Amino acid sequence: MGPGRYRFPVTPLAPGQAGPRPGGGPLAWIRAHPRACDTVLALAVFVAILVGAMAGPHGPHGPRFGERDLTVTTAVLAAVASGALAVRRRFPRSVLAVTGVCTVLELLLETEAPRAPVACSVVIALCTLAARTDRSTTWRVGALTVVVLTAAAMLFGARPWYAQENLGIFAWTGMAAAAGDAVRSRRAFVAAIRERAERAERTREEEARRRVAEERMRIARELHDVVAHHIALVNVQAGVASHVMDSRPDQAKQALAHVREASRSALDELRATVGLLRQSDDPRAPTEPTPGLAVLDHLIDGFVRAGLPVDLDVPRPADALPAAIDLTAYRIVQEALTNVHKHAGQGARATVRITRTADALTVTVLDDGTGPDGPDAPEPGGGHGLIGMRERVEALRGTVETGPRPTGGFRVHVRLPLHTTQATHQAGASGRSCRTGETG
């Protein structure tokens, strides 16, 4: 999760479940108490059925109440149909079947005064089924319900068959199925929006963690390259000074001067690297450019003064290289020469060859050393030089080959493609972890 962002908890919605809404009031109470709401609805439907059974629909000024007598059949069917609505959320199909059967029984049994007020329970049950199931189920069950109830009303209901009471059953059941399907579609839409928001939040957090890990890897690699190079030079020059301190003090002083120069360079590069951790508005943050092939001569001079002869074959400056490739090429030469100085032994000679084509930059570092002998020979394993080298090259989608030469010595060959995308250049500045590697 990036800085300055707040994460709100998101609870996944069950099928047919409405998402929570801000605010309180009656709607919030209804959502918090669904069973109590269904019980109240069942009582209201029961009262409405009883009132409708006793009302005359064709009065001179509208319906007139008390014109009809309430029969036991209507009261029992109303109680069963409305009572079933109390469990409409848990058993929508069963509730629809019960209310539909009660409606048909009322049309069949009330032969003297055909009426179908129990049908209002079917409307609510059908709407609930459409809201809590899928669209295909709504179409199939809804069509069957509309056809059965309309046919029963026209056959056994009010006369003539096209009376408004019979057509009303057709209209209300059809609208109930449509309304329930609209409610279900809206709930699915809200659930999809919430799921996408949650996925986007997770993606932002994962991206932030990935960027942090890549930045840590890049800084660790920079620190290793700086420290390994300069400390190797300091170690060699300090050993020379210690060896000739008594016999040749002038040479010892020269070696100590090289130690001081190498340590100063290490401190400068460490300061520049650690400065990346500062805030962008810190006035003490370093502003020197990162090293590149333009300052490769200074790097070679340091190794030559430390006693490692280096032959440099670099083409004339052409178009400027991308910053990531320029820095990577410099670090490859630095790490390869550091390994030669540490592991190739006395009398070794190195060759640095850099070639550039229209498609790639090739860096080759060769040496003819045979490796040091004696108790001070380095132990295999434990280094990170070639690991970091491979990480840099793979981040730029290049290739690296390292290994001993048939004629003796060691070879490092790197190819860096120049036609990379902007995203690859940024990845080169950040770096990626590598699966395999060798010691530095």
PEZIRA-V976223 format. One record per backbone hydrogen bond with DSSP energy under -1.0 kcal/mol. CO is the residue of the C=O (numbers start at 0). NH is the residue of the N-H. If there is no record, write none. Layout:
co-><CO:CO>
nh-><NH:NH>
//
This chain:
co-><1:13:24:25:26:27:28:32:33:34:35:36:37:38:39:40:41:42:43:44:45:46:47:48:49:53:53:55:58:63:70:71:72:73:74:75:76:77:78:79:82:83:84:86:90:91:92:93:94:95:96:97:98:99:100:101:102:103:104:105:108:115:116:117:118:119:120:121:122:123:124:125:126:127:133:134:135:136:137:138:139:140:141:142:143:144:145:146:147:148:149:150:151:152:159:162:163:164:165:166:167:168:169:170:171:172:173:174:175:176:177:178:179:180:181:182:183:184:185:186:187:188:189:190:191:192:193:194:195:196:197:198:199:200:201:202:203:204:205:206:207:208:209:210:211:212:213:214:215:216:217:218:219:220:221:222:223:224:225:226:227:228:229:230:231:232:233:234:235:236:237:238:239:243:247:248:249:250:251:252:253:254:255:256:257:258:259:260:261:262:263:264:265:266:267:268:269:270:272:273:274:278:281:291:292:294:295:296:297:298:299:300:301:302:303:308:310:312:321:322:323:324:325:326:327:328:329:330:331:332:333:334:335:336:337:338:339:343:343:344:348:349:350:351:352:354:358:359:360:361:362:363:364:365:373:383:384:385:386:387:388:389:390:392:393:398:400:402:404:408:409:410:411:412:413:414:415:417:420:421:422:423:424:425:426>
nh-><4:16:28:29:30:31:32:36:37:38:39:40:41:42:43:44:45:46:47:48:49:50:51:52:53:65:67:63:61:55:74:75:76:77:78:79:80:81:82:83:85:86:87:90:94:95:96:97:98:99:100:101:102:103:104:105:106:107:108:109:110:118:119:120:122:123:124:125:126:127:128:129:130:131:137:138:139:140:141:142:143:144:145:146:147:148:149:150:151:152:153:154:155:156:162:166:167:168:169:170:171:172:173:174:175:176:177:178:179:180:181:182:183:184:185:186:187:188:189:190:191:192:193:194:195:196:197:198:199:200:201:202:203:204:205:206:207:208:209:210:211:212:213:214:215:216:217:218:219:220:221:222:223:224:225:226:227:228:229:230:231:232:233:234:235:236:237:238:239:240:241:242:243:247:251:252:253:254:255:256:257:258:259:260:261:262:263:264:265:266:267:268:269:270:271:272:273:274:275:276:277:281:284:294:295:298:299:300:301:302:303:304:305:307:306:349:351:353:325:326:327:328:329:330:331:332:333:334:335:336:337:338:339:340:341:342:343:369:370:347:367:310:365:312:363:361:417:356:415:354:413:352:411:350:376:387:388:389:390:391:392:393:394:397:396:414:412:410:407:404:366:402:364:400:362:398:360:419:424:425:426:427:428:429:430>
//
